[in-house]
Amino acid sequence: MGSIGRYIFRTTLGALRDIDLMTNQGQSIFVFIGITGLIIPLLVLIIAPIALMIAVAHVLNKLGNDSELIVMNAAGMPPWVLFRPFLAAGLVVSLVVAAISTYVSPWGLRELRRWATEVRADLVSNIVQPGRFIKLEERLALHIRERRPNGQLLGILIDDQRDPKERATILAEQGDIVKNERGLFLVLENGSVQRHETGQRDPALVLFDSYGFDLSWLSNGNQSLKYSVRERYLWELYDPALTTMTFSDEPDQIRAEFHDRLTAPLYPLAFVVMTYAYLGAPRTTRQSRSMSLMGAISVVAALRGLGFVGMIAGVHTPIALALPYLALMAAFVLGYIAISRGVIIEPPAFIANAITAVMERVARRTNALMGQAP
């Protein structure tokens, strides 16, 4: 890499530190990646069961297209023998989801809140850039000439108009950001404070060797954090008295969240059962599996949708919390019956014919448009 290449490389890496759009607080992209990563466990709770369903459907379609399901059935293999590996995969995903919903996801969200609080607390030391006027508040501006590698600020100007009765202008040769048990302060050295009261012609000027400018209002570090229901561990949802931490008062949401966490590990198993019930039965190559696949997707989507509806409605109507349990129970019972009997589940004939007619019409319309294309 030549000198120009090294220059571009250094400039590019330096620019990464200035991507204010990432966090709106002047943090580096690495802080943004770390904060974003803490949200991933919450997303896994939704994505993992769906990914498992897609994997099971893919494997069963492959076995069906290669006629392996027919061969296994002809050899006398019971349906449950083939179902066991899929059930084992479902149990693994269920355990992962249980661990995430019980501890990992709340821990990540707590760390996210704590980290975001620290980012706000470090607002001054991170966003102040030499040569720029930074508005810390609507009527408070800060300017520095230079910032040394050790964090010390040089050539400081503070324009404070928050008090409607006077305007204060502070000049200092240097200053440091200091945090202690009393709060966050900008300790200035060798400077002056000019106060101009409203209605007065001349300002008052005071010289100082050392001056502490209070910035504690920028920091939430001294405030107790209030965690939401999503940030509670499972045992804290069951019995809030088990923790000494402060939580928002949301008793109805706590109840709904508790039941949602209990049912979360059951969805991967239910998805496996329903997907296998629709696609696991052997059929000839003349029998299309597309309708069964669409049926499995529809049932799985409806099952998870009922879970969301039950949790949302259960906040204000506790009886609605029974809906996800009833839906899961129905899925397990009906799936067990279908797998045991080797039933080939397909939609009614009128639905299948309607879907086929629509697909044929779309195909003809597409072919006609392709034929008209130059």
Contacts in CASP RR format, 6 or more apart in sequence:
PFRMAT RR
TARGET T0000
AUTHOR 0000-0000-0000
METHOD contacts of the structure
MODEL  1
MGSIGRYIFRTTLGALRDIDLMTNQGQSIFVFIGITGLIIPLLVLIIAPI
ALMIAVAHVLNKLGNDSELIVMNAAGMPPWVLFRPFLAAGLVVSLVVAAI
STYVSPWGLRELRRWATEVRADLVSNIVQPGRFIKLEERLALHIRERRPN
GQLLGILIDDQRDPKERATILAEQGDIVKNERGLFLVLENGSVQRHETGQ
RDPALVLFDSYGFDLSWLSNGNQSLKYSVRERYLWELYDPALTTMTFSDE
PDQIRAEFHDRLTAPLYPLAFVVMTYAYLGAPRTTRQSRSMSLMGAISVV
AALRGLGFVGMIAGVHTPIALALPYLALMAAFVLGYIAISRGVIIEPPAF
IANAITAVMERVARRTNALMGQAP
1 9 0 8 1.000
16 28 0 8 1.000
16 29 0 8 1.000
17 28 0 8 1.000
17 29 0 8 1.000
18 26 0 8 1.000
19 26 0 8 1.000
19 28 0 8 1.000
19 29 0 8 1.000
19 32 0 8 1.000
20 26 0 8 1.000
20 127 0 8 1.000
22 29 0 8 1.000
22 32 0 8 1.000
23 31 0 8 1.000
23 32 0 8 1.000
23 35 0 8 1.000
23 119 0 8 1.000
25 119 0 8 1.000
25 120 0 8 1.000
25 123 0 8 1.000
25 126 0 8 1.000
25 127 0 8 1.000
26 126 0 8 1.000
26 127 0 8 1.000
27 119 0 8 1.000
27 126 0 8 1.000
31 115 0 8 1.000
31 119 0 8 1.000
34 115 0 8 1.000
35 112 0 8 1.000
35 115 0 8 1.000
35 116 0 8 1.000
35 119 0 8 1.000
38 108 0 8 1.000
38 109 0 8 1.000
38 111 0 8 1.000
38 112 0 8 1.000
38 115 0 8 1.000
39 108 0 8 1.000
39 109 0 8 1.000
39 112 0 8 1.000
41 100 0 8 1.000
41 104 0 8 1.000
41 105 0 8 1.000
41 108 0 8 1.000
42 105 0 8 1.000
42 109 0 8 1.000
42 230 0 8 1.000
44 96 0 8 1.000
44 97 0 8 1.000
44 100 0 8 1.000
44 105 0 8 1.000
45 97 0 8 1.000
45 100 0 8 1.000
45 101 0 8 1.000
45 105 0 8 1.000
45 264 0 8 1.000
48 93 0 8 1.000
48 96 0 8 1.000
48 97 0 8 1.000
48 268 0 8 1.000
49 93 0 8 1.000
49 97 0 8 1.000
49 267 0 8 1.000
49 268 0 8 1.000
49 271 0 8 1.000
49 304 0 8 1.000
50 271 0 8 1.000
50 300 0 8 1.000
50 304 0 8 1.000
52 89 0 8 1.000
52 90 0 8 1.000
52 93 0 8 1.000
52 268 0 8 1.000
52 271 0 8 1.000
52 272 0 8 1.000
53 271 0 8 1.000
53 272 0 8 1.000
53 275 0 8 1.000
53 296 0 8 1.000
53 300 0 8 1.000
55 89 0 8 1.000
56 86 0 8 1.000
56 89 0 8 1.000
56 271 0 8 1.000
56 272 0 8 1.000
56 275 0 8 1.000
56 276 0 8 1.000
56 279 0 8 1.000
57 275 0 8 1.000
57 279 0 8 1.000
57 293 0 8 1.000
57 296 0 8 1.000
59 86 0 8 1.000
60 69 0 8 1.000
60 275 0 8 1.000
60 276 0 8 1.000
60 279 0 8 1.000
60 280 0 8 1.000
61 279 0 8 1.000
61 289 0 8 1.000
61 293 0 8 1.000
63 69 0 8 1.000
64 70 0 8 1.000
64 282 0 8 1.000
64 283 0 8 1.000
64 289 0 8 1.000
65 285 0 8 1.000
65 289 0 8 1.000
67 285 0 8 1.000
69 82 0 8 1.000
69 280 0 8 1.000
69 281 0 8 1.000
69 282 0 8 1.000
69 283 0 8 1.000
70 282 0 8 1.000
70 283 0 8 1.000
70 284 0 8 1.000
72 82 0 8 1.000
72 282 0 8 1.000
73 282 0 8 1.000
79 280 0 8 1.000
79 281 0 8 1.000
79 339 0 8 1.000
79 340 0 8 1.000
79 342 0 8 1.000
80 339 0 8 1.000
80 340 0 8 1.000
82 280 0 8 1.000
83 276 0 8 1.000
83 280 0 8 1.000
83 339 0 8 1.000
86 272 0 8 1.000
86 276 0 8 1.000
87 269 0 8 1.000
87 272 0 8 1.000
89 272 0 8 1.000
90 268 0 8 1.000
90 269 0 8 1.000
90 272 0 8 1.000
91 269 0 8 1.000
93 268 0 8 1.000
94 265 0 8 1.000
94 266 0 8 1.000
94 268 0 8 1.000
94 269 0 8 1.000
95 265 0 8 1.000
97 264 0 8 1.000
97 265 0 8 1.000
97 267 0 8 1.000
97 268 0 8 1.000
98 264 0 8 1.000
98 265 0 8 1.000
101 234 0 8 1.000
101 261 0 8 1.000
101 264 0 8 1.000
101 265 0 8 1.000
102 233 0 8 1.000
102 234 0 8 1.000
102 261 0 8 1.000
103 233 0 8 1.000
103 234 0 8 1.000
105 230 0 8 1.000
106 230 0 8 1.000
106 231 0 8 1.000
106 232 0 8 1.000
106 233 0 8 1.000
106 234 0 8 1.000
107 233 0 8 1.000
109 227 0 8 1.000
109 228 0 8 1.000
109 230 0 8 1.000
109 231 0 8 1.000
110 227 0 8 1.000
110 231 0 8 1.000
113 225 0 8 1.000
113 227 0 8 1.000
113 231 0 8 1.000
114 225 0 8 1.000
117 220 0 8 1.000
117 221 0 8 1.000
117 225 0 8 1.000
118 221 0 8 1.000
119 126 0 8 1.000
120 218 0 8 1.000
120 219 0 8 1.000
120 220 0 8 1.000
121 179 0 8 1.000
121 184 0 8 1.000
121 218 0 8 1.000
121 219 0 8 1.000
121 220 0 8 1.000
121 221 0 8 1.000
123 136 0 8 1.000
123 218 0 8 1.000
123 219 0 8 1.000
124 136 0 8 1.000
124 142 0 8 1.000
124 177 0 8 1.000
124 184 0 8 1.000
124 186 0 8 1.000
124 215 0 8 1.000
124 218 0 8 1.000
125 151 0 8 1.000
125 177 0 8 1.000
127 134 0 8 1.000
128 134 0 8 1.000
128 142 0 8 1.000
128 144 0 8 1.000
128 147 0 8 1.000
128 153 0 8 1.000
129 144 0 8 1.000
129 147 0 8 1.000
130 144 0 8 1.000
130 145 0 8 1.000
130 146 0 8 1.000
130 147 0 8 1.000
131 143 0 8 1.000
131 144 0 8 1.000
131 145 0 8 1.000
132 143 0 8 1.000
133 141 0 8 1.000
133 142 0 8 1.000
133 143 0 8 1.000
134 141 0 8 1.000
134 142 0 8 1.000
134 143 0 8 1.000
135 141 0 8 1.000
136 142 0 8 1.000
136 215 0 8 1.000
136 218 0 8 1.000
137 162 0 8 1.000
139 160 0 8 1.000
139 161 0 8 1.000
139 162 0 8 1.000
140 158 0 8 1.000
140 159 0 8 1.000
140 160 0 8 1.000
140 161 0 8 1.000
140 162 0 8 1.000
141 158 0 8 1.000
141 159 0 8 1.000
142 156 0 8 1.000
142 157 0 8 1.000
142 158 0 8 1.000
142 159 0 8 1.000
143 156 0 8 1.000
143 157 0 8 1.000
143 158 0 8 1.000
143 159 0 8 1.000
144 153 0 8 1.000
144 154 0 8 1.000
144 155 0 8 1.000
144 156 0 8 1.000
144 157 0 8 1.000
145 154 0 8 1.000
145 155 0 8 1.000
145 156 0 8 1.000
146 153 0 8 1.000
146 154 0 8 1.000
146 155 0 8 1.000
147 153 0 8 1.000
147 154 0 8 1.000
148 154 0 8 1.000
151 176 0 8 1.000
151 177 0 8 1.000
152 174 0 8 1.000
152 175 0 8 1.000
152 176 0 8 1.000
153 174 0 8 1.000
153 175 0 8 1.000
153 176 0 8 1.000
153 177 0 8 1.000
153 186 0 8 1.000
154 173 0 8 1.000
154 174 0 8 1.000
154 175 0 8 1.000
155 171 0 8 1.000
155 172 0 8 1.000
155 173 0 8 1.000
155 174 0 8 1.000
156 170 0 8 1.000
156 171 0 8 1.000
156 172 0 8 1.000
156 173 0 8 1.000
156 174 0 8 1.000
156 175 0 8 1.000
156 186 0 8 1.000
156 188 0 8 1.000
157 169 0 8 1.000
157 170 0 8 1.000
157 171 0 8 1.000
158 168 0 8 1.000
158 169 0 8 1.000
158 170 0 8 1.000
158 186 0 8 1.000
158 213 0 8 1.000
159 167 0 8 1.000
159 168 0 8 1.000
159 169 0 8 1.000
160 167 0 8 1.000
160 168 0 8 1.000
160 169 0 8 1.000
160 170 0 8 1.000
161 167 0 8 1.000
161 168 0 8 1.000
164 198 0 8 1.000
165 197 0 8 1.000
165 198 0 8 1.000
166 195 0 8 1.000
166 196 0 8 1.000
166 197 0 8 1.000
166 198 0 8 1.000
167 195 0 8 1.000
167 196 0 8 1.000
167 198 0 8 1.000
168 193 0 8 1.000
168 194 0 8 1.000
168 195 0 8 1.000
168 196 0 8 1.000
169 193 0 8 1.000
169 194 0 8 1.000
169 196 0 8 1.000
170 188 0 8 1.000
170 191 0 8 1.000
170 192 0 8 1.000
170 193 0 8 1.000
170 194 0 8 1.000
170 211 0 8 1.000
170 213 0 8 1.000
171 191 0 8 1.000
171 192 0 8 1.000
171 194 0 8 1.000
172 188 0 8 1.000
172 189 0 8 1.000
172 190 0 8 1.000
172 191 0 8 1.000
172 192 0 8 1.000
172 211 0 8 1.000
173 189 0 8 1.000
173 190 0 8 1.000
173 191 0 8 1.000
174 188 0 8 1.000
174 189 0 8 1.000
174 190 0 8 1.000
175 186 0 8 1.000
175 187 0 8 1.000
175 188 0 8 1.000
175 189 0 8 1.000
176 186 0 8 1.000
176 187 0 8 1.000
177 184 0 8 1.000
177 185 0 8 1.000
177 186 0 8 1.000
177 187 0 8 1.000
177 215 0 8 1.000
178 184 0 8 1.000
178 185 0 8 1.000
178 186 0 8 1.000
178 187 0 8 1.000
179 185 0 8 1.000
179 219 0 8 1.000
182 216 0 8 1.000
183 214 0 8 1.000
183 216 0 8 1.000
183 219 0 8 1.000
183 222 0 8 1.000
184 214 0 8 1.000
184 215 0 8 1.000
184 216 0 8 1.000
184 218 0 8 1.000
184 219 0 8 1.000
185 212 0 8 1.000
185 213 0 8 1.000
185 214 0 8 1.000
185 215 0 8 1.000
185 216 0 8 1.000
186 212 0 8 1.000
186 213 0 8 1.000
186 215 0 8 1.000
187 210 0 8 1.000
187 211 0 8 1.000
187 212 0 8 1.000
187 213 0 8 1.000
188 208 0 8 1.000
188 210 0 8 1.000
188 211 0 8 1.000
188 212 0 8 1.000
188 213 0 8 1.000
189 209 0 8 1.000
189 210 0 8 1.000
189 211 0 8 1.000
190 208 0 8 1.000
190 209 0 8 1.000
191 207 0 8 1.000
191 208 0 8 1.000
191 209 0 8 1.000
191 211 0 8 1.000
192 205 0 8 1.000
192 206 0 8 1.000
192 207 0 8 1.000
192 208 0 8 1.000
193 205 0 8 1.000
193 206 0 8 1.000
193 208 0 8 1.000
193 211 0 8 1.000
194 203 0 8 1.000
194 204 0 8 1.000
194 205 0 8 1.000
194 206 0 8 1.000
195 203 0 8 1.000
195 204 0 8 1.000
195 206 0 8 1.000
196 203 0 8 1.000
196 204 0 8 1.000
197 203 0 8 1.000
197 204 0 8 1.000
216 222 0 8 1.000
224 246 0 8 1.000
225 245 0 8 1.000
225 246 0 8 1.000
226 246 0 8 1.000
226 247 0 8 1.000
226 248 0 8 1.000
227 245 0 8 1.000
227 246 0 8 1.000
227 247 0 8 1.000
227 248 0 8 1.000
228 247 0 8 1.000
228 248 0 8 1.000
228 250 0 8 1.000
229 237 0 8 1.000
229 247 0 8 1.000
229 248 0 8 1.000
229 250 0 8 1.000
229 253 0 8 1.000
229 254 0 8 1.000
229 257 0 8 1.000
230 257 0 8 1.000
231 247 0 8 1.000
232 240 0 8 1.000
232 243 0 8 1.000
232 247 0 8 1.000
232 254 0 8 1.000
232 257 0 8 1.000
233 243 0 8 1.000
234 258 0 8 1.000
234 261 0 8 1.000
235 242 0 8 1.000
236 242 0 8 1.000
236 243 0 8 1.000
236 247 0 8 1.000
237 254 0 8 1.000
237 257 0 8 1.000
237 258 0 8 1.000
237 261 0 8 1.000
238 258 0 8 1.000
240 247 0 8 1.000
240 254 0 8 1.000
252 314 0 8 1.000
252 315 0 8 1.000
252 316 0 8 1.000
253 315 0 8 1.000
255 314 0 8 1.000
255 315 0 8 1.000
255 318 0 8 1.000
255 321 0 8 1.000
256 310 0 8 1.000
256 311 0 8 1.000
256 312 0 8 1.000
256 314 0 8 1.000
256 315 0 8 1.000
256 321 0 8 1.000
257 311 0 8 1.000
259 311 0 8 1.000
259 321 0 8 1.000
259 324 0 8 1.000
260 307 0 8 1.000
260 311 0 8 1.000
260 324 0 8 1.000
263 307 0 8 1.000
263 324 0 8 1.000
263 325 0 8 1.000
263 328 0 8 1.000
266 328 0 8 1.000
267 303 0 8 1.000
267 304 0 8 1.000
267 328 0 8 1.000
269 332 0 8 1.000
270 303 0 8 1.000
270 328 0 8 1.000
270 331 0 8 1.000
270 332 0 8 1.000
271 300 0 8 1.000
271 303 0 8 1.000
273 331 0 8 1.000
273 332 0 8 1.000
273 335 0 8 1.000
273 336 0 8 1.000
273 339 0 8 1.000
274 296 0 8 1.000
274 299 0 8 1.000
274 300 0 8 1.000
274 303 0 8 1.000
274 331 0 8 1.000
274 335 0 8 1.000
275 296 0 8 1.000
275 300 0 8 1.000
276 339 0 8 1.000
277 296 0 8 1.000
277 334 0 8 1.000
277 335 0 8 1.000
277 338 0 8 1.000
277 339 0 8 1.000
277 343 0 8 1.000
277 345 0 8 1.000
278 292 0 8 1.000
278 293 0 8 1.000
278 295 0 8 1.000
278 296 0 8 1.000
278 299 0 8 1.000
278 338 0 8 1.000
278 345 0 8 1.000
279 289 0 8 1.000
279 292 0 8 1.000
279 293 0 8 1.000
279 296 0 8 1.000
280 339 0 8 1.000
281 338 0 8 1.000
281 342 0 8 1.000
281 343 0 8 1.000
281 344 0 8 1.000
281 345 0 8 1.000
283 289 0 8 1.000
283 344 0 8 1.000
287 344 0 8 1.000
291 346 0 8 1.000
291 347 0 8 1.000
291 352 0 8 1.000
291 355 0 8 1.000
292 344 0 8 1.000
292 345 0 8 1.000
292 346 0 8 1.000
294 347 0 8 1.000
294 355 0 8 1.000
295 345 0 8 1.000
295 347 0 8 1.000
299 331 0 8 1.000
303 327 0 8 1.000
303 328 0 8 1.000
303 331 0 8 1.000
306 323 0 8 1.000
306 324 0 8 1.000
306 327 0 8 1.000
307 323 0 8 1.000
307 324 0 8 1.000
307 327 0 8 1.000
309 320 0 8 1.000
309 323 0 8 1.000
310 320 0 8 1.000
310 321 0 8 1.000
310 323 0 8 1.000
310 324 0 8 1.000
311 321 0 8 1.000
311 324 0 8 1.000
313 320 0 8 1.000
313 323 0 8 1.000
314 320 0 8 1.000
314 321 0 8 1.000
337 343 0 8 1.000
338 345 0 8 1.000
346 352 0 8 1.000
347 355 0 8 1.000
END
